[in-house]
């Protein structure tokens, strides 16, 4: 590669922006424009575990990168293909966990409009994941294609 700046995925949107914006929008919608659609017991019974599991997967994904000597910073080049720990379960544990956690939050807050915002985030996360996959395939070739053939994109 000509420079470290060129050795990274060509994101259309900076990866941290969609989940941060989604978190803010979901909370604001729940406060200022609530559209309730679930019985409270269902909202709690589904929202809390999904939020906890999502945060767990997100944290495990970040810890997995750090423990294997890579940075979770999406703007830094990837030095080597990681396939262990959380990356054995999902090729995108950080996106999958973050999206699941935000879905859990929208359900917990019982906001139908917030749920819609999370669906948009999921589409953006899929786009970001595909961008990263193109980068990894170009950089690691057959090694990445073999990994991709045995590990799901999400879960």
Buried (B, 14 or more C-beta within 10 A) or exposed (E): EEEEEEBBBEBEEEBEEBBEBBBEBBBBBBEEEBEEEBEEEEBBBBBBEBBEBBBBBBBBBBBBBEEBEBEEEBEEBBEEBBBEBBBBBBBBBBBBBBBBBBBBBBBBBBBBBBBBBBEEBBEBBBBBBEBBBEBBBEBBEEBBEEBBEEBEBBE
